Amino acid sequence: MDTIAQLLQRGADDAAAIGAPEAVPPLRYRDLRALVERTVAELNSFGIGRGDRVRRR
């Protein structure tokens, strides 16, 4: 089974990663990768890293 990281790496920049209703443009792999990278950086800034568990309230 592929990891999320592997799926993100394989996606072509302009390919749709997440579909949306017709009136809304899909999220492209390029944009999804950038969003993931920003989220990881933000979590790391709080000292949260790989393997840590996080809970949303």
N, C-alpha and C positions, 0 to 999 in steps of 0.2 A: 504494500500500500504506500502511496506517495505521501510525503509530508506537505504541509501548506507551502513551505519554503521551496520545495521542488516544483510544485505546481506554478508558483509565482515566477520562478526562473524560466520555466518553459514557455510561458505565455508570451506571444508576440506583442510588442509595445502597443500597437493599434487594435489588437483583438479585444473583443468585449469580455471582461472578466466576470461582471455581474450585469445581468440584463435588467431592463427597467420597462415600464409602460411606454408606449409609443411616443408620448409627448415629452418623455424624459430621456436624455441621452444615456447610454450605458456607461458604466464605470470601466475604463480601459485598464489593461494590465499595467501600463506605465503609471497611471494615476494611483492604482491600488498599491503598487510597490512603494511609491512615494509616501502614501498614507501609512503603510506599515512601518516604513523606516522612521517617520516622524513619531509614531506611537512608541516604537521601541526606544528611541532617544529620550522621549519624555519619561517613560517608565524607568529607564536607566538613571535619569537625573534624580529620581527619588530613591535610588539604591535598589531598585527592583530589577532582577536579572533572570536569565534563563533558569528554569526549574523552580522559581519562586511562585507561590500561589497568590492570587489577588482576588479579592471579593468586592463586588459592587454593592453598595447599599441603596 
